[in-house]
């Protein structure tokens, strides 16, 4: 039997076994699940693939059309799909949908095997059963072996005639053979000399091939070393760039620290001077609010500049410190990467991939993420943008509007108050101060 048919019979038997094992009830499907199921038992459904397998085995075919063989090779996979996806639903109440799919697949397989199992067309254009056609072919082969081969006899007679002609022309052929032998001897001697030269050339070529192989290995090693050196140089250059940037930020941070100290000293000096002046005015026998207000405004204006610069210097110091630390950390990562990479590759290549991903994540982090704080232009804007101020504004109605109005018109409202007349002596004392 053909191998494809043997595999097909095994798949049909497996399908029949799956049908029998998926349900243990001996009733018909209509009795078990209702009128929309066929009046068939599980044995009736299993008998269909069993009968088809029996027909294939009885045919016992050794030769098949290549087109049919190509189709039959895919049938076991389809029958396995029916056994796993369709047969379980035939007995759980869904048989009215699963059984038609089951029967349709087997009907398609029957139609596919119909040319093989029914009638075959022989060379005399007469239809015969498969077994009869097969027996006829066997008989024809036996007759061909027994019958006298006319063509073979004709060939043997022609061979005898050729031998007779050759015997008659044998003396001339011997002379020609002797001449050819002499020419072959000359050619043999020449080829022997050439062969010695070929051996020398072969040895030279082998030596050149070995040298080329050695040069190739040496070149590969040099390329690997160059790649390693380039990788190390790139890593060191990246680390050096980060380190240089961190040092520059450190120097600029110290410049801002110096500016902060100067601003604080200037603010302290101006504040002490203005406080001394206000203390002199407040210590007088009478309080003249006009000069006091003027000195108070001047005190605020004189101190606000250094304080504003101190606030700006504080922000710059914080930002540059964070940036310097970020660049220093990236420089450390770049410096240590090459050593860690070799160690990680020695332990597990997966560790090297994780190390590269982690290092790349750190190096890709933009430094601007550390300085994006809203870009406040003054301490007042920073206070209004703080989270505590936002919570206070949300909890107290009209707090934001009142705060802005107070900030805009506070000095105006103070200066618009009615000021008592100032004696000449008081003004003179202020001017003297």
C-alpha positions as CSV (number, residue, x, y, z in Angstrom):
1,X,0.0,0.0,0.0
2,X,1.1,3.5,-0.7
3,X,2.6,5.4,2.3
4,X,0.1,8.3,1.9
5,X,-2.9,5.8,2.0
6,X,-1.4,4.1,5.1
7,X,-1.2,7.4,6.9
8,X,-4.7,8.2,5.8
9,X,-6.2,5.0,7.2
10,X,-4.5,5.6,10.5
11,X,-6.0,9.1,10.7
12,X,-9.4,7.7,9.8
13,X,-9.2,5.1,12.6
14,X,-8.1,7.8,15.0
15,X,-11.1,10.0,14.1
16,X,-13.4,7.0,14.6
17,X,-11.9,6.3,18.0
18,X,-12.3,10.0,18.9
19,X,-16.0,9.8,18.0
20,X,-16.6,6.7,20.1
21,X,-14.7,8.1,23.1
22,X,-16.4,11.5,23.3
23,X,-19.8,10.1,24.3
24,X,-20.8,7.0,26.3
25,X,-24.5,7.1,25.6
26,X,-26.0,4.4,23.4
27,X,-29.0,6.4,22.3
28,X,-29.4,8.2,19.1
29,X,-28.6,11.9,19.0
30,X,-32.3,12.8,18.3
31,X,-33.4,10.9,21.4
32,X,-30.7,12.6,23.5
33,X,-30.8,16.2,22.2
34,X,-34.0,16.7,20.2
35,X,-35.5,16.7,16.7
36,X,-32.8,18.9,15.1
37,X,-30.2,16.1,15.5
38,X,-29.9,13.0,13.2
39,X,-31.3,9.6,14.2
40,X,-27.7,8.3,14.5
41,X,-25.7,6.8,17.4
42,X,-22.1,7.4,18.1
43,X,-21.3,4.0,16.5
44,X,-23.1,5.1,13.3
45,X,-21.0,8.2,13.1
46,X,-17.8,6.3,13.8
47,X,-18.6,3.7,11.1
48,X,-18.3,6.3,8.4
49,X,-14.5,6.9,8.7
50,X,-14.0,3.2,9.6
51,X,-15.8,2.1,6.4
52,X,-13.7,4.5,4.3
53,X,-10.5,3.2,5.9
54,X,-11.6,-0.4,5.1
55,X,-12.2,0.5,1.4
56,X,-8.8,2.0,1.2
57,X,-7.1,-1.0,2.7
58,X,-9.0,-3.4,0.5
59,X,-7.9,-1.5,-2.6
60,X,-4.2,-1.9,-1.6
61,X,-2.9,0.5,-4.1
62,X,0.8,1.0,-4.6
63,X,0.8,3.7,-7.3
64,X,-1.1,7.1,-7.1
65,X,-1.3,10.2,-9.1
66,X,1.2,12.8,-7.8
67,X,-1.6,15.4,-7.6
68,X,-3.8,13.1,-5.4
69,X,-0.7,12.3,-3.3
70,X,-0.2,16.0,-2.7
71,X,-3.8,16.4,-1.6
72,X,-3.7,13.2,0.6
73,X,-0.6,14.4,2.5
74,X,-2.7,17.3,4.0
75,X,-5.7,15.1,4.9
76,X,-4.3,13.8,8.3
77,X,-3.9,17.4,9.6
78,X,-7.5,18.2,8.6
79,X,-8.9,15.1,10.2
80,X,-6.9,15.9,13.4
81,X,-8.6,19.4,13.4
82,X,-12.0,17.7,13.0
83,X,-11.2,15.3,15.9
84,X,-10.1,18.2,18.2
85,X,-12.5,21.0,17.3
86,X,-15.6,19.5,15.8
87,X,-16.2,16.0,17.4
88,X,-16.4,17.4,21.0
89,X,-19.4,19.5,20.0
90,X,-21.3,16.7,18.3
91,X,-22.6,15.3,21.6
92,X,-23.1,18.4,23.8
93,X,-26.2,19.8,22.2
94,X,-24.5,21.5,19.3
95,X,-24.6,18.5,17.0
96,X,-27.0,20.1,14.6
97,X,-24.1,22.4,13.7
98,X,-21.1,20.1,14.3
99,X,-22.4,16.9,12.6
100,X,-22.8,18.6,9.2
101,X,-19.2,19.9,9.4
102,X,-18.1,16.3,10.3
103,X,-20.1,14.7,7.5
104,X,-19.0,17.4,5.0
105,X,-15.4,16.7,5.7
106,X,-15.8,13.0,5.2
107,X,-17.9,13.5,2.0
108,X,-15.1,15.7,0.6
109,X,-12.6,13.0,1.4
110,X,-14.8,10.3,-0.2
111,X,-15.0,12.4,-3.4
112,X,-11.2,12.9,-3.3
113,X,-10.7,9.1,-3.1
114,X,-13.4,8.3,-5.7
115,X,-11.1,8.1,-8.7
116,X,-8.8,5.8,-6.7
117,X,-11.3,3.4,-5.2
118,X,-13.9,3.1,-8.1
119,X,-13.0,2.9,-11.8
120,X,-9.7,3.4,-13.5
121,X,-9.0,4.3,-17.1
122,X,-6.4,2.2,-18.9
123,X,-4.6,2.8,-22.1
124,X,-7.3,1.1,-24.2
125,X,-9.8,3.7,-23.1
126,X,-12.1,1.2,-21.3
127,X,-13.3,1.6,-17.8
128,X,-12.4,-1.2,-15.4
129,X,-12.5,-1.6,-11.6
130,X,-9.3,-0.7,-9.8
131,X,-8.5,-4.3,-8.8
132,X,-9.1,-5.5,-12.3
133,X,-7.0,-2.8,-13.8
134,X,-4.2,-3.6,-11.4
135,X,-4.4,-7.3,-12.1
136,X,-4.3,-6.5,-15.8
137,X,-1.2,-4.4,-15.5
138,X,0.5,-7.3,-13.6
139,X,-0.4,-9.8,-16.3
140,X,0.9,-7.4,-19.0
141,X,4.2,-7.2,-17.2
142,X,4.5,-11.0,-17.0
143,X,3.7,-11.3,-20.7
144,X,6.3,-8.7,-21.6
145,X,8.9,-10.7,-19.7
146,X,8.0,-14.0,-21.4
147,X,7.5,-12.6,-25.0
148,X,10.6,-12.5,-27.3
149,X,12.2,-9.1,-27.4
150,X,12.4,-8.3,-31.1
151,X,14.3,-5.1,-30.5
152,X,16.9,-7.0,-28.4
153,X,17.5,-9.6,-31.1
154,X,17.9,-6.9,-33.7
155,X,20.5,-5.1,-31.5
156,X,22.4,-8.4,-31.0
157,X,22.5,-9.1,-34.8
158,X,23.8,-5.6,-35.4
159,X,26.5,-6.2,-32.8
160,X,27.6,-9.4,-34.6
161,X,27.8,-7.6,-37.9
162,X,29.9,-4.8,-36.3
163,X,32.2,-7.5,-34.9
164,X,32.7,-9.1,-38.3
165,X,33.6,-5.7,-39.9
166,X,36.0,-5.0,-37.0
167,X,37.7,-8.4,-37.5
168,X,38.2,-7.7,-41.2
169,X,39.7,-4.3,-40.6
170,X,41.9,-5.6,-37.6
171,X,45.3,-5.3,-39.3
172,X,44.8,-1.6,-40.2
173,X,43.4,-0.9,-36.8
174,X,46.5,-2.5,-35.1
175,X,48.8,-0.2,-37.1
176,X,46.7,2.8,-36.1
177,X,46.7,1.6,-32.5
178,X,50.5,1.3,-32.6
179,X,50.9,4.8,-33.9
180,X,48.4,6.1,-31.3
181,X,50.3,4.3,-28.6
182,X,53.6,6.0,-29.6
183,X,51.8,9.4,-29.5
184,X,50.4,8.5,-26.1
185,X,53.9,7.6,-24.9
186,X,55.3,11.0,-26.0
187,X,52.3,12.8,-24.4
188,X,52.9,10.7,-21.2
189,X,56.5,11.8,-20.9
190,X,55.6,15.4,-21.5
191,X,52.8,15.2,-18.9
192,X,55.2,13.7,-16.4
193,X,57.5,16.7,-16.8
194,X,54.6,19.0,-16.5
195,X,53.3,17.2,-13.5
196,X,56.5,17.9,-11.6
197,X,56.1,21.6,-12.3
198,X,52.5,21.3,-11.2
199,X,53.6,19.8,-7.9
200,X,56.0,22.6,-7.4
201,X,53.3,25.2,-8.2
202,X,50.9,23.4,-5.9
203,X,53.4,23.5,-3.0
204,X,54.0,27.2,-3.7
205,X,50.2,27.8,-3.8
206,X,49.8,25.9,-0.5
207,X,52.4,28.0,1.2
208,X,50.8,31.2,-0.2
209,X,47.4,30.0,1.0
210,X,48.8,29.4,4.5
211,X,50.4,32.8,4.6
212,X,47.1,34.4,3.3
213,X,45.2,32.5,6.0
214,X,47.7,33.7,8.7
215,X,47.4,37.3,7.4
216,X,43.6,37.1,7.4
217,X,43.6,35.9,11.0
218,X,46.1,38.6,12.0
219,X,44.0,41.2,10.1
220,X,40.8,40.0,11.9
221,X,42.6,40.4,15.3
222,X,43.8,43.9,14.4
223,X,40.3,44.9,13.3
224,X,38.9,43.5,16.6
225,X,41.6,45.4,18.5
226,X,40.8,48.6,16.6
227,X,37.1,48.2,17.3
228,X,37.9,47.6,21.0
229,X,40.2,50.7,21.0
230,X,37.6,52.8,19.2
231,X,34.9,51.7,21.7
232,X,37.1,52.5,24.6
233,X,38.1,55.8,23.1
234,X,34.5,56.7,22.5
235,X,33.6,55.8,26.1
236,X,36.5,57.8,27.5
237,X,35.7,60.8,25.3
238,X,32.1,60.7,26.4
239,X,33.1,60.4,30.0
240,X,35.6,63.3,29.6
241,X,33.0,65.5,28.0
242,X,30.6,64.9,30.9
243,X,33.4,65.4,33.4
244,X,34.5,68.6,31.8
245,X,30.9,69.9,31.8
246,X,30.5,69.0,35.4
247,X,33.7,70.9,36.4
248,X,32.6,74.0,34.4
249,X,29.2,73.9,36.2
250,X,31.1,73.6,39.5
251,X,33.2,76.7,38.8
252,X,30.1,78.7,37.7
253,X,28.3,77.6,40.8
254,X,31.0,78.9,43.0
255,X,30.8,82.2,41.1
256,X,27.1,82.4,41.9
257,X,28.0,81.5,45.5
258,X,30.3,84.5,45.6
259,X,27.6,86.7,44.1
260,X,25.2,85.4,46.7
261,X,27.6,86.3,49.5
262,X,28.1,89.8,48.0
263,X,24.4,90.3,47.7
264,X,23.7,89.2,51.2
265,X,26.5,91.5,52.6
266,X,25.2,94.4,50.5
267,X,21.6,93.8,51.7
268,X,22.7,93.5,55.3
269,X,24.7,96.7,55.0
270,X,21.9,98.7,53.4
271,X,19.3,97.2,55.7
272,X,21.4,98.1,58.8
273,X,21.8,101.6,57.5
274,X,18.1,102.1,56.8
275,X,17.1,100.5,60.1
276,X,19.4,102.9,61.9
277,X,17.8,105.8,60.1
278,X,14.3,104.6,60.9
279,X,15.3,104.0,64.5
280,X,16.4,107.6,64.7
281,X,13.0,108.8,63.3
282,X,11.0,106.5,65.6
283,X,13.0,107.5,68.6
284,X,11.9,111.2,68.3
285,X,9.4,112.8,70.6
286,X,6.8,112.9,67.8
287,X,6.2,110.5,65.0
288,X,6.1,112.2,61.7
289,X,4.7,109.6,59.3
290,X,5.7,111.4,56.1
291,X,9.4,111.0,56.6
292,X,8.9,107.6,58.1
293,X,7.0,106.4,55.1
294,X,9.5,107.8,52.7
295,X,12.4,106.1,54.5
296,X,10.4,102.9,54.7
297,X,9.9,102.9,50.9
298,X,13.5,103.7,50.3
299,X,14.5,100.9,52.7
300,X,12.4,98.4,50.7
301,X,13.7,99.6,47.4
302,X,17.4,99.5,48.5
303,X,17.1,96.1,50.0
304,X,14.9,94.5,47.3
305,X,17.7,94.6,44.7
306,X,20.2,92.6,46.7
307,X,17.5,90.3,47.9
308,X,16.3,89.7,44.4
309,X,19.8,88.9,43.2
310,X,20.3,86.6,46.2
311,X,17.1,84.8,45.3
312,X,18.3,84.5,41.7
313,X,21.7,83.3,42.9
314,X,20.1,80.7,45.1
315,X,18.1,79.3,42.2
316,X,21.2,79.3,40.0
317,X,23.3,77.5,42.6
318,X,20.6,74.8,43.1
319,X,20.2,74.3,39.4
320,X,23.9,74.2,38.6
321,X,24.6,71.9,41.6
322,X,22.0,69.4,40.2
323,X,23.4,69.7,36.7
324,X,26.9,69.2,37.9
325,X,25.9,66.1,39.9
326,X,24.0,64.8,36.9
327,X,27.0,65.3,34.5
328,X,29.3,63.8,37.1
329,X,27.1,60.7,37.5
330,X,26.9,60.3,33.7
331,X,30.7,60.6,33.5
332,X,31.0,57.9,36.2
333,X,28.6,55.6,34.2
334,X,30.6,56.2,31.0
335,X,33.9,55.5,32.7
336,X,32.7,52.3,34.4
337,X,30.7,51.0,31.4
338,X,33.5,49.3,29.5
339,X,34.8,47.4,32.5
340,X,31.3,46.3,33.6
341,X,30.5,45.3,30.0
342,X,33.4,42.9,29.8
343,X,32.5,41.4,33.2
344,X,28.8,41.1,32.2
345,X,29.7,39.5,28.9
346,X,31.8,36.9,30.7
347,X,29.0,36.0,33.1
348,X,26.0,36.2,30.8
349,X,25.3,38.0,27.5
350,X,21.9,38.9,28.8
351,X,23.6,41.0,31.5
352,X,25.5,42.9,28.9
353,X,22.2,43.8,27.1
354,X,20.7,44.9,30.4
355,X,23.8,47.0,31.2
356,X,23.7,48.7,27.8
357,X,20.0,49.5,28.2
358,X,20.6,50.9,31.7
359,X,23.6,53.0,30.6
360,X,21.8,54.3,27.5
361,X,18.8,55.2,29.7
362,X,21.0,57.3,32.0
363,X,22.9,59.0,29.2
364,X,19.7,59.9,27.3
365,X,18.2,61.8,30.2
366,X,18.1,65.5,29.2
367,X,19.8,67.9,31.6
368,X,16.9,70.4,31.1
369,X,14.7,68.2,33.2
370,X,16.6,69.5,36.3
371,X,16.0,73.2,35.4
372,X,12.4,73.2,34.2
373,X,10.8,74.8,37.3
374,X,8.4,77.1,35.6
375,X,10.8,80.0,34.8
376,X,9.7,82.4,37.5
377,X,11.0,85.9,37.1
378,X,10.7,87.1,40.6
379,X,10.3,85.8,44.2
380,X,6.6,87.0,44.1
381,X,5.9,84.9,41.0
382,X,7.6,81.9,42.6
383,X,5.5,82.3,45.8
384,X,2.3,82.6,43.7
385,X,3.2,79.5,41.7
386,X,4.0,77.4,44.8
387,X,1.8,74.5,45.8
388,X,1.1,75.9,49.2
389,X,-0.1,79.2,47.7
390,X,-2.3,77.4,45.2
391,X,-3.9,75.4,48.0
392,X,-4.4,78.5,50.1
393,X,-6.0,80.3,47.1
394,X,-8.3,77.4,46.5
395,X,-9.4,77.2,50.1
396,X,-9.9,81.0,50.7
397,X,-12.3,82.8,48.3
398,X,-10.9,85.9,46.5
399,X,-7.5,85.3,48.2
400,X,-5.6,85.5,44.9
401,X,-7.3,88.7,43.7
402,X,-6.8,90.4,47.0
403,X,-3.2,89.4,47.2
404,X,-2.5,90.8,43.7
405,X,-4.4,94.0,44.5
406,X,-2.4,94.4,47.7
407,X,0.9,93.8,45.8
408,X,0.0,96.3,43.1
409,X,-1.5,99.1,45.2
410,X,0.0,98.5,48.6
411,X,2.6,101.3,48.4
412,X,0.0,103.6,46.7
413,X,-2.5,103.0,49.4
414,X,0.1,103.8,52.1
415,X,1.3,107.0,50.4
416,X,-2.3,108.1,49.8
417,X,-3.1,108.3,53.5
418,X,-3.6,111.7,55.1
419,X,-0.2,112.8,56.5
420,X,-0.1,115.1,59.4
421,X,1.7,118.4,58.8
422,X,5.3,118.1,59.6
423,X,7.1,120.8,61.5
424,X,10.1,122.4,59.9
425,X,12.3,121.1,62.6
426,X,11.3,117.5,61.8
427,X,12.0,117.8,58.1
428,X,15.3,119.6,58.9
429,X,16.3,116.7,61.1
430,X,15.5,114.2,58.4
431,X,17.5,116.1,55.8
432,X,20.4,116.3,58.3
433,X,20.3,112.6,58.7
